[in-house]
Amino acid sequence: VLDEADEMLDMGFLDDIEEIFNYLPSNKQTLLFSATMAKEIMALAQKILFNPEVVRVESKETTNKDIEQLYFCVEERERLDALTRLIDNEAPTKAIIFSRTKKDCDELATMLISKGYFVKALHGDLDQRGREEVIKAFRAGALDMIVATDVAARGLDVEGISHVFNYHIPLDPESYVHRIGRTGRAGRKGRAITIVTPLEFK
């Protein structure tokens, strides 16, 4: 069973998975589960699955109506200033800021800490203990915000997240829906704010 296949792909395990499958017998049943079906996942499925059935689970509502969605178009050099102004203006109780890469996460968290925000990065390079410590601090209110990659926020369920900020836009609509779904839970209202540049606008 390959579960969270897209997460394994994002964490760089695709070559390892293919290597493991070289050693497995052909008379086996294989199941692959993935929240998103990028072309790399589809290619992997075709390679390791025999005559697979594709089952798609789609909800009628792709985004929660309790989440207000906004975007702001800024120049690339204004991205950080735009984020800090939005945070100050919105005054979130708890927020997740989504960034594209682990490096971006660390750099953005460092810049926000230097500006006086209680924030930590959450990404795939953290070991399980480090990840748990960040989530525990976030749940307890010791952190106002976390800066996370899509992979790190997979399955993250923390009560009272008032805002999601997309510092970088995600690469596909499914990731966007997944990201903003961290807020507006259990009947609460939430706000999702995305920062885009003119080049990204389309």
Biotite code that builds the C-alpha atoms (Angstrom):
import biotite.structure as struc

atoms = struc.array([
    struc.Atom([0.000, 0.000, 0.000], chain_id="A", res_id=1, res_name="VAL", atom_name="CA", element="C"),
    struc.Atom([1.388, 3.374, -1.016], chain_id="A", res_id=2, res_name="LEU", atom_name="CA", element="C"),
    struc.Atom([-0.439, 5.988, 1.054], chain_id="A", res_id=3, res_name="ASP", atom_name="CA", element="C"),
    struc.Atom([0.094, 9.758, 0.707], chain_id="A", res_id=4, res_name="GLU", atom_name="CA", element="C"),
    struc.Atom([1.946, 9.136, -2.573], chain_id="A", res_id=5, res_name="ALA", atom_name="CA", element="C"),
    struc.Atom([2.051, 12.843, -3.392], chain_id="A", res_id=6, res_name="ASP", atom_name="CA", element="C"),
    struc.Atom([3.674, 13.554, -0.020], chain_id="A", res_id=7, res_name="GLU", atom_name="CA", element="C"),
    struc.Atom([6.350, 10.914, -0.704], chain_id="A", res_id=8, res_name="MET", atom_name="CA", element="C"),
    struc.Atom([6.938, 12.503, -4.110], chain_id="A", res_id=9, res_name="LEU", atom_name="CA", element="C"),
    struc.Atom([7.283, 15.973, -2.529], chain_id="A", res_id=10, res_name="ASP", atom_name="CA", element="C"),
    struc.Atom([9.747, 14.609, 0.029], chain_id="A", res_id=11, res_name="MET", atom_name="CA", element="C"),
    struc.Atom([11.929, 13.161, -2.732], chain_id="A", res_id=12, res_name="GLY", atom_name="CA", element="C"),
    struc.Atom([11.218, 9.458, -2.254], chain_id="A", res_id=13, res_name="PHE", atom_name="CA", element="C"),
    struc.Atom([10.073, 8.683, -5.811], chain_id="A", res_id=14, res_name="LEU", atom_name="CA", element="C"),
    struc.Atom([13.369, 7.006, -6.839], chain_id="A", res_id=15, res_name="ASP", atom_name="CA", element="C"),
    struc.Atom([13.378, 4.960, -3.619], chain_id="A", res_id=16, res_name="ASP", atom_name="CA", element="C"),
    struc.Atom([9.819, 3.741, -4.254], chain_id="A", res_id=17, res_name="ILE", atom_name="CA", element="C"),
    struc.Atom([10.702, 2.666, -7.786], chain_id="A", res_id=18, res_name="GLU", atom_name="CA", element="C"),
    struc.Atom([13.829, 0.895, -6.495], chain_id="A", res_id=19, res_name="GLU", atom_name="CA", element="C"),
    struc.Atom([11.826, -1.008, -3.855], chain_id="A", res_id=20, res_name="ILE", atom_name="CA", element="C"),
    struc.Atom([9.320, -2.129, -6.468], chain_id="A", res_id=21, res_name="PHE", atom_name="CA", element="C"),
    struc.Atom([12.156, -3.674, -8.511], chain_id="A", res_id=22, res_name="ASN", atom_name="CA", element="C"),
    struc.Atom([12.599, -6.219, -5.701], chain_id="A", res_id=23, res_name="TYR", atom_name="CA", element="C"),
    struc.Atom([8.941, -7.066, -5.075], chain_id="A", res_id=24, res_name="LEU", atom_name="CA", element="C"),
    struc.Atom([7.273, -10.107, -6.632], chain_id="A", res_id=25, res_name="PRO", atom_name="CA", element="C"),
    struc.Atom([4.842, -9.549, -9.497], chain_id="A", res_id=26, res_name="SER", atom_name="CA", element="C"),
    struc.Atom([2.042, -11.605, -7.888], chain_id="A", res_id=27, res_name="ASN", atom_name="CA", element="C"),
    struc.Atom([0.965, -8.971, -5.397], chain_id="A", res_id=28, res_name="LYS", atom_name="CA", element="C"),
    struc.Atom([-1.864, -6.522, -5.025], chain_id="A", res_id=29, res_name="GLN", atom_name="CA", element="C"),
    struc.Atom([-0.809, -2.875, -4.908], chain_id="A", res_id=30, res_name="THR", atom_name="CA", element="C"),
    struc.Atom([-2.928, 0.095, -3.887], chain_id="A", res_id=31, res_name="LEU", atom_name="CA", element="C"),
    struc.Atom([-1.874, 3.727, -4.259], chain_id="A", res_id=32, res_name="LEU", atom_name="CA", element="C"),
    struc.Atom([-3.596, 6.607, -2.475], chain_id="A", res_id=33, res_name="PHE", atom_name="CA", element="C"),
    struc.Atom([-2.916, 10.277, -3.117], chain_id="A", res_id=34, res_name="SER", atom_name="CA", element="C"),
    struc.Atom([-4.708, 13.514, -2.224], chain_id="A", res_id=35, res_name="ALA", atom_name="CA", element="C"),
    struc.Atom([-3.567, 15.025, -5.530], chain_id="A", res_id=36, res_name="THR", atom_name="CA", element="C"),
    struc.Atom([-2.747, 13.313, -8.807], chain_id="A", res_id=37, res_name="MET", atom_name="CA", element="C"),
    struc.Atom([0.193, 15.134, -10.343], chain_id="A", res_id=38, res_name="ALA", atom_name="CA", element="C"),
    struc.Atom([1.562, 13.766, -13.606], chain_id="A", res_id=39, res_name="LYS", atom_name="CA", element="C"),
    struc.Atom([4.488, 12.180, -11.723], chain_id="A", res_id=40, res_name="GLU", atom_name="CA", element="C"),
    struc.Atom([2.043, 10.258, -9.509], chain_id="A", res_id=41, res_name="ILE", atom_name="CA", element="C"),
    struc.Atom([0.060, 9.119, -12.545], chain_id="A", res_id=42, res_name="MET", atom_name="CA", element="C"),
    struc.Atom([3.306, 7.972, -14.205], chain_id="A", res_id=43, res_name="ALA", atom_name="CA", element="C"),
    struc.Atom([4.276, 6.059, -11.052], chain_id="A", res_id=44, res_name="LEU", atom_name="CA", element="C"),
    struc.Atom([0.823, 4.452, -10.931], chain_id="A", res_id=45, res_name="ALA", atom_name="CA", element="C"),
    struc.Atom([1.138, 3.277, -14.538], chain_id="A", res_id=46, res_name="GLN", atom_name="CA", element="C"),
    struc.Atom([4.589, 1.860, -13.804], chain_id="A", res_id=47, res_name="LYS", atom_name="CA", element="C"),
    struc.Atom([3.897, -0.084, -10.592], chain_id="A", res_id=48, res_name="ILE", atom_name="CA", element="C"),
    struc.Atom([0.174, -0.912, -10.797], chain_id="A", res_id=49, res_name="LEU", atom_name="CA", element="C"),
    struc.Atom([-1.358, -3.596, -12.982], chain_id="A", res_id=50, res_name="PHE", atom_name="CA", element="C"),
    struc.Atom([-4.413, -2.431, -14.947], chain_id="A", res_id=51, res_name="ASN", atom_name="CA", element="C"),
    struc.Atom([-5.368, 0.065, -12.214], chain_id="A", res_id=52, res_name="PRO", atom_name="CA", element="C"),
    struc.Atom([-8.817, 1.423, -11.517], chain_id="A", res_id=53, res_name="GLU", atom_name="CA", element="C"),
    struc.Atom([-8.776, 5.152, -10.832], chain_id="A", res_id=54, res_name="VAL", atom_name="CA", element="C"),
    struc.Atom([-11.213, 6.239, -8.128], chain_id="A", res_id=55, res_name="VAL", atom_name="CA", element="C"),
    struc.Atom([-11.720, 9.963, -7.694], chain_id="A", res_id=56, res_name="ARG", atom_name="CA", element="C"),
    struc.Atom([-13.511, 11.375, -4.672], chain_id="A", res_id=57, res_name="VAL", atom_name="CA", element="C"),
    struc.Atom([-14.773, 14.881, -5.312], chain_id="A", res_id=58, res_name="GLU", atom_name="CA", element="C"),
    struc.Atom([-17.057, 16.999, -3.201], chain_id="A", res_id=59, res_name="SER", atom_name="CA", element="C"),
    struc.Atom([-19.708, 19.216, -4.773], chain_id="A", res_id=60, res_name="LYS", atom_name="CA", element="C"),
    struc.Atom([-18.260, 22.205, -2.924], chain_id="A", res_id=61, res_name="GLU", atom_name="CA", element="C"),
    struc.Atom([-14.542, 22.531, -3.583], chain_id="A", res_id=62, res_name="THR", atom_name="CA", element="C"),
    struc.Atom([-14.046, 25.271, -0.990], chain_id="A", res_id=63, res_name="THR", atom_name="CA", element="C"),
    struc.Atom([-15.762, 25.896, 2.321], chain_id="A", res_id=64, res_name="ASN", atom_name="CA", element="C"),
    struc.Atom([-18.284, 28.756, 2.215], chain_id="A", res_id=65, res_name="LYS", atom_name="CA", element="C"),
    struc.Atom([-17.169, 29.816, 5.697], chain_id="A", res_id=66, res_name="ASP", atom_name="CA", element="C"),
    struc.Atom([-13.789, 30.867, 4.267], chain_id="A", res_id=67, res_name="ILE", atom_name="CA", element="C"),
    struc.Atom([-13.525, 34.357, 2.794], chain_id="A", res_id=68, res_name="GLU", atom_name="CA", element="C"),
    struc.Atom([-10.933, 34.320, 0.012], chain_id="A", res_id=69, res_name="GLN", atom_name="CA", element="C"),
    struc.Atom([-8.937, 37.383, -0.993], chain_id="A", res_id=70, res_name="LEU", atom_name="CA", element="C"),
    struc.Atom([-5.829, 38.080, -3.040], chain_id="A", res_id=71, res_name="TYR", atom_name="CA", element="C"),
    struc.Atom([-3.446, 40.998, -3.348], chain_id="A", res_id=72, res_name="PHE", atom_name="CA", element="C"),
    struc.Atom([-1.299, 41.643, -6.399], chain_id="A", res_id=73, res_name="CYS", atom_name="CA", element="C"),
    struc.Atom([2.113, 43.106, -5.494], chain_id="A", res_id=74, res_name="VAL", atom_name="CA", element="C"),
    struc.Atom([5.561, 43.346, -7.041], chain_id="A", res_id=75, res_name="GLU", atom_name="CA", element="C"),
    struc.Atom([7.970, 40.562, -6.063], chain_id="A", res_id=76, res_name="GLU", atom_name="CA", element="C"),
    struc.Atom([10.139, 42.951, -4.030], chain_id="A", res_id=77, res_name="ARG", atom_name="CA", element="C"),
    struc.Atom([7.044, 43.979, -2.004], chain_id="A", res_id=78, res_name="GLU", atom_name="CA", element="C"),
    struc.Atom([6.026, 40.429, -1.030], chain_id="A", res_id=79, res_name="ARG", atom_name="CA", element="C"),
    struc.Atom([7.441, 40.458, 2.534], chain_id="A", res_id=80, res_name="LEU", atom_name="CA", element="C"),
    struc.Atom([6.204, 43.989, 3.292], chain_id="A", res_id=81, res_name="ASP", atom_name="CA", element="C"),
    struc.Atom([2.769, 43.053, 1.958], chain_id="A", res_id=82, res_name="ALA", atom_name="CA", element="C"),
    struc.Atom([2.655, 39.995, 4.223], chain_id="A", res_id=83, res_name="LEU", atom_name="CA", element="C"),
    struc.Atom([3.655, 41.894, 7.371], chain_id="A", res_id=84, res_name="THR", atom_name="CA", element="C"),
    struc.Atom([1.128, 44.651, 6.650], chain_id="A", res_id=85, res_name="ARG", atom_name="CA", element="C"),
    struc.Atom([-1.590, 42.059, 6.106], chain_id="A", res_id=86, res_name="LEU", atom_name="CA", element="C"),
    struc.Atom([-0.697, 40.279, 9.359], chain_id="A", res_id=87, res_name="ILE", atom_name="CA", element="C"),
    struc.Atom([-0.747, 43.560, 11.295], chain_id="A", res_id=88, res_name="ASP", atom_name="CA", element="C"),
    struc.Atom([-4.011, 44.645, 9.692], chain_id="A", res_id=89, res_name="ASN", atom_name="CA", element="C"),
    struc.Atom([-5.772, 41.287, 10.027], chain_id="A", res_id=90, res_name="GLU", atom_name="CA", element="C"),
    struc.Atom([-4.495, 40.543, 13.573], chain_id="A", res_id=91, res_name="ALA", atom_name="CA", element="C"),
    struc.Atom([-4.995, 36.772, 13.274], chain_id="A", res_id=92, res_name="PRO", atom_name="CA", element="C"),
    struc.Atom([-5.523, 34.699, 16.422], chain_id="A", res_id=93, res_name="THR", atom_name="CA", element="C"),
    struc.Atom([-3.647, 31.806, 14.797], chain_id="A", res_id=94, res_name="LYS", atom_name="CA", element="C"),
    struc.Atom([-2.360, 31.663, 11.239], chain_id="A", res_id=95, res_name="ALA", atom_name="CA", element="C"),
    struc.Atom([-0.556, 29.391, 8.836], chain_id="A", res_id=96, res_name="ILE", atom_name="CA", element="C"),
    struc.Atom([1.629, 31.010, 6.195], chain_id="A", res_id=97, res_name="ILE", atom_name="CA", element="C"),
    struc.Atom([2.266, 28.722, 3.231], chain_id="A", res_id=98, res_name="PHE", atom_name="CA", element="C"),
    struc.Atom([5.542, 28.980, 1.395], chain_id="A", res_id=99, res_name="SER", atom_name="CA", element="C"),
    struc.Atom([6.774, 26.985, -1.581], chain_id="A", res_id=100, res_name="ARG", atom_name="CA", element="C"),
    struc.Atom([10.019, 25.374, -0.369], chain_id="A", res_id=101, res_name="THR", atom_name="CA", element="C"),
    struc.Atom([11.734, 24.401, 2.877], chain_id="A", res_id=102, res_name="LYS", atom_name="CA", element="C"),
    struc.Atom([14.381, 27.071, 2.237], chain_id="A", res_id=103, res_name="LYS", atom_name="CA", element="C"),
    struc.Atom([11.672, 29.723, 1.719], chain_id="A", res_id=104, res_name="ASP", atom_name="CA", element="C"),
    struc.Atom([10.015, 28.575, 4.964], chain_id="A", res_id=105, res_name="CYS", atom_name="CA", element="C"),
    struc.Atom([13.179, 28.945, 7.007], chain_id="A", res_id=106, res_name="ASP", atom_name="CA", element="C"),
    struc.Atom([14.071, 32.327, 5.471], chain_id="A", res_id=107, res_name="GLU", atom_name="CA", element="C"),
    struc.Atom([10.557, 33.716, 5.903], chain_id="A", res_id=108, res_name="LEU", atom_name="CA", element="C"),
    struc.Atom([10.288, 32.484, 9.514], chain_id="A", res_id=109, res_name="ALA", atom_name="CA", element="C"),
    struc.Atom([13.670, 34.090, 10.321], chain_id="A", res_id=110, res_name="THR", atom_name="CA", element="C"),
    struc.Atom([12.581, 37.414, 8.784], chain_id="A", res_id=111, res_name="MET", atom_name="CA", element="C"),
    struc.Atom([9.271, 37.376, 10.665], chain_id="A", res_id=112, res_name="LEU", atom_name="CA", element="C"),
    struc.Atom([11.007, 36.532, 13.970], chain_id="A", res_id=113, res_name="ILE", atom_name="CA", element="C"),
    struc.Atom([13.350, 39.492, 13.408], chain_id="A", res_id=114, res_name="SER", atom_name="CA", element="C"),
    struc.Atom([10.251, 41.699, 13.081], chain_id="A", res_id=115, res_name="LYS", atom_name="CA", element="C"),
    struc.Atom([8.937, 40.500, 16.450], chain_id="A", res_id=116, res_name="GLY", atom_name="CA", element="C"),
    struc.Atom([6.394, 37.835, 15.470], chain_id="A", res_id=117, res_name="TYR", atom_name="CA", element="C"),
    struc.Atom([6.073, 34.568, 17.409], chain_id="A", res_id=118, res_name="PHE", atom_name="CA", element="C"),
    struc.Atom([6.547, 32.137, 14.536], chain_id="A", res_id=119, res_name="VAL", atom_name="CA", element="C"),
    struc.Atom([8.363, 28.912, 13.613], chain_id="A", res_id=120, res_name="LYS", atom_name="CA", element="C"),
    struc.Atom([8.902, 26.984, 10.393], chain_id="A", res_id=121, res_name="ALA", atom_name="CA", element="C"),
    struc.Atom([7.316, 23.579, 9.786], chain_id="A", res_id=122, res_name="LEU", atom_name="CA", element="C"),
    struc.Atom([8.668, 21.497, 6.907], chain_id="A", res_id=123, res_name="HIS", atom_name="CA", element="C"),
    struc.Atom([9.872, 18.051, 5.877], chain_id="A", res_id=124, res_name="GLY", atom_name="CA", element="C"),
    struc.Atom([13.433, 18.543, 7.141], chain_id="A", res_id=125, res_name="ASP", atom_name="CA", element="C"),
    struc.Atom([12.237, 18.620, 10.749], chain_id="A", res_id=126, res_name="LEU", atom_name="CA", element="C"),
    struc.Atom([12.381, 15.277, 12.529], chain_id="A", res_id=127, res_name="ASP", atom_name="CA", element="C"),
    struc.Atom([9.215, 13.910, 14.143], chain_id="A", res_id=128, res_name="GLN", atom_name="CA", element="C"),
    struc.Atom([10.110, 15.336, 17.557], chain_id="A", res_id=129, res_name="ARG", atom_name="CA", element="C"),
    struc.Atom([10.825, 18.804, 16.154], chain_id="A", res_id=130, res_name="GLY", atom_name="CA", element="C"),
    struc.Atom([7.592, 18.763, 14.184], chain_id="A", res_id=131, res_name="ARG", atom_name="CA", element="C"),
    struc.Atom([5.596, 17.721, 17.257], chain_id="A", res_id=132, res_name="GLU", atom_name="CA", element="C"),
    struc.Atom([7.182, 20.483, 19.339], chain_id="A", res_id=133, res_name="GLU", atom_name="CA", element="C"),
    struc.Atom([6.239, 23.144, 16.781], chain_id="A", res_id=134, res_name="VAL", atom_name="CA", element="C"),
    struc.Atom([2.649, 21.869, 16.513], chain_id="A", res_id=135, res_name="ILE", atom_name="CA", element="C"),
    struc.Atom([2.322, 21.621, 20.311], chain_id="A", res_id=136, res_name="LYS", atom_name="CA", element="C"),
    struc.Atom([3.535, 25.215, 20.746], chain_id="A", res_id=137, res_name="ALA", atom_name="CA", element="C"),
    struc.Atom([1.159, 26.369, 17.995], chain_id="A", res_id=138, res_name="PHE", atom_name="CA", element="C"),
    struc.Atom([-1.814, 24.578, 19.583], chain_id="A", res_id=139, res_name="ARG", atom_name="CA", element="C"),
    struc.Atom([-0.965, 25.983, 23.027], chain_id="A", res_id=140, res_name="ALA", atom_name="CA", element="C"),
    struc.Atom([-0.763, 29.556, 21.714], chain_id="A", res_id=141, res_name="GLY", atom_name="CA", element="C"),
    struc.Atom([2.990, 29.947, 22.336], chain_id="A", res_id=142, res_name="ALA", atom_name="CA", element="C"),
    struc.Atom([3.250, 30.632, 18.588], chain_id="A", res_id=143, res_name="LEU", atom_name="CA", element="C"),
    struc.Atom([0.936, 32.997, 16.731], chain_id="A", res_id=144, res_name="ASP", atom_name="CA", element="C"),
    struc.Atom([1.869, 31.583, 13.343], chain_id="A", res_id=145, res_name="MET", atom_name="CA", element="C"),
    struc.Atom([3.711, 28.817, 11.568], chain_id="A", res_id=146, res_name="ILE", atom_name="CA", element="C"),
    struc.Atom([5.331, 29.030, 8.158], chain_id="A", res_id=147, res_name="VAL", atom_name="CA", element="C"),
    struc.Atom([4.762, 25.712, 6.409], chain_id="A", res_id=148, res_name="ALA", atom_name="CA", element="C"),
    struc.Atom([5.183, 23.832, 3.169], chain_id="A", res_id=149, res_name="THR", atom_name="CA", element="C"),
    struc.Atom([2.248, 21.901, 1.716], chain_id="A", res_id=150, res_name="ASP", atom_name="CA", element="C"),
    struc.Atom([3.846, 18.623, 2.793], chain_id="A", res_id=151, res_name="VAL", atom_name="CA", element="C"),
    struc.Atom([4.279, 19.700, 6.414], chain_id="A", res_id=152, res_name="ALA", atom_name="CA", element="C"),
    struc.Atom([0.706, 20.914, 6.717], chain_id="A", res_id=153, res_name="ALA", atom_name="CA", element="C"),
    struc.Atom([-0.806, 17.705, 5.326], chain_id="A", res_id=154, res_name="ARG", atom_name="CA", element="C"),
    struc.Atom([-3.284, 16.436, 7.902], chain_id="A", res_id=155, res_name="GLY", atom_name="CA", element="C"),
    struc.Atom([-2.538, 19.307, 10.298], chain_id="A", res_id=156, res_name="LEU", atom_name="CA", element="C"),
    struc.Atom([-5.635, 19.862, 12.413], chain_id="A", res_id=157, res_name="ASP", atom_name="CA", element="C"),
    struc.Atom([-5.347, 22.742, 14.867], chain_id="A", res_id=158, res_name="VAL", atom_name="CA", element="C"),
    struc.Atom([-8.395, 24.472, 16.311], chain_id="A", res_id=159, res_name="GLU", atom_name="CA", element="C"),
    struc.Atom([-8.900, 28.201, 16.013], chain_id="A", res_id=160, res_name="GLY", atom_name="CA", element="C"),
    struc.Atom([-6.845, 28.988, 12.897], chain_id="A", res_id=161, res_name="ILE", atom_name="CA", element="C"),
    struc.Atom([-8.368, 32.296, 11.848], chain_id="A", res_id=162, res_name="SER", atom_name="CA", element="C"),
    struc.Atom([-6.202, 32.962, 8.780], chain_id="A", res_id=163, res_name="HIS", atom_name="CA", element="C"),
    struc.Atom([-4.283, 31.218, 6.051], chain_id="A", res_id=164, res_name="VAL", atom_name="CA", element="C"),
    struc.Atom([-1.788, 33.316, 4.100], chain_id="A", res_id=165, res_name="PHE", atom_name="CA", element="C"),
    struc.Atom([-0.430, 32.045, 0.789], chain_id="A", res_id=166, res_name="ASN", atom_name="CA", element="C"),
    struc.Atom([2.948, 33.769, 0.652], chain_id="A", res_id=167, res_name="TYR", atom_name="CA", element="C"),
    struc.Atom([3.509, 31.850, -2.585], chain_id="A", res_id=168, res_name="HIS", atom_name="CA", element="C"),
    struc.Atom([0.634, 30.525, -4.656], chain_id="A", res_id=169, res_name="ILE", atom_name="CA", element="C"),
    struc.Atom([0.408, 26.733, -4.803], chain_id="A", res_id=170, res_name="PRO", atom_name="CA", element="C"),
    struc.Atom([1.112, 24.849, -8.012], chain_id="A", res_id=171, res_name="LEU", atom_name="CA", element="C"),
    struc.Atom([-2.352, 23.332, -8.448], chain_id="A", res_id=172, res_name="ASP", atom_name="CA", element="C"),
    struc.Atom([-5.978, 23.962, -7.399], chain_id="A", res_id=173, res_name="PRO", atom_name="CA", element="C"),
    struc.Atom([-6.111, 20.886, -5.128], chain_id="A", res_id=174, res_name="GLU", atom_name="CA", element="C"),
    struc.Atom([-3.213, 22.211, -3.046], chain_id="A", res_id=175, res_name="SER", atom_name="CA", element="C"),
    struc.Atom([-4.959, 25.577, -2.792], chain_id="A", res_id=176, res_name="TYR", atom_name="CA", element="C"),
    struc.Atom([-8.169, 23.951, -1.516], chain_id="A", res_id=177, res_name="VAL", atom_name="CA", element="C"),
    struc.Atom([-6.159, 21.846, 0.934], chain_id="A", res_id=178, res_name="HIS", atom_name="CA", element="C"),
    struc.Atom([-4.213, 24.865, 2.222], chain_id="A", res_id=179, res_name="ARG", atom_name="CA", element="C"),
    struc.Atom([-7.165, 27.144, 2.845], chain_id="A", res_id=180, res_name="ILE", atom_name="CA", element="C"),
    struc.Atom([-9.105, 24.279, 4.430], chain_id="A", res_id=181, res_name="GLY", atom_name="CA", element="C"),
    struc.Atom([-6.931, 24.678, 7.550], chain_id="A", res_id=182, res_name="ARG", atom_name="CA", element="C"),
    struc.Atom([-9.194, 27.596, 8.509], chain_id="A", res_id=183, res_name="THR", atom_name="CA", element="C"),
    struc.Atom([-12.975, 27.950, 8.626], chain_id="A", res_id=184, res_name="GLY", atom_name="CA", element="C"),
    struc.Atom([-13.395, 24.619, 10.423], chain_id="A", res_id=185, res_name="ARG", atom_name="CA", element="C"),
    struc.Atom([-16.146, 23.360, 12.745], chain_id="A", res_id=186, res_name="ALA", atom_name="CA", element="C"),
    struc.Atom([-18.543, 26.137, 11.738], chain_id="A", res_id=187, res_name="GLY", atom_name="CA", element="C"),
    struc.Atom([-16.072, 28.966, 12.378], chain_id="A", res_id=188, res_name="ARG", atom_name="CA", element="C"),
    struc.Atom([-15.358, 31.701, 9.863], chain_id="A", res_id=189, res_name="LYS", atom_name="CA", element="C"),
    struc.Atom([-11.915, 31.961, 8.313], chain_id="A", res_id=190, res_name="GLY", atom_name="CA", element="C"),
    struc.Atom([-9.963, 34.132, 5.907], chain_id="A", res_id=191, res_name="ARG", atom_name="CA", element="C"),
    struc.Atom([-7.582, 32.975, 3.205], chain_id="A", res_id=192, res_name="ALA", atom_name="CA", element="C"),
    struc.Atom([-5.329, 35.625, 1.701], chain_id="A", res_id=193, res_name="ILE", atom_name="CA", element="C"),
    struc.Atom([-3.074, 34.977, -1.285], chain_id="A", res_id=194, res_name="THR", atom_name="CA", element="C"),
    struc.Atom([-0.211, 37.190, -2.408], chain_id="A", res_id=195, res_name="ILE", atom_name="CA", element="C"),
    struc.Atom([0.460, 37.154, -6.144], chain_id="A", res_id=196, res_name="VAL", atom_name="CA", element="C"),
    struc.Atom([2.774, 39.072, -8.433], chain_id="A", res_id=197, res_name="THR", atom_name="CA", element="C"),
    struc.Atom([1.785, 40.418, -11.877], chain_id="A", res_id=198, res_name="PRO", atom_name="CA", element="C"),
    struc.Atom([3.691, 37.515, -13.488], chain_id="A", res_id=199, res_name="LEU", atom_name="CA", element="C"),
    struc.Atom([1.726, 34.982, -11.414], chain_id="A", res_id=200, res_name="GLU", atom_name="CA", element="C"),
    struc.Atom([-1.615, 36.703, -11.860], chain_id="A", res_id=201, res_name="PHE", atom_name="CA", element="C"),
    struc.Atom([-2.832, 34.549, -14.758], chain_id="A", res_id=202, res_name="LYS", atom_name="CA", element="C"),
])
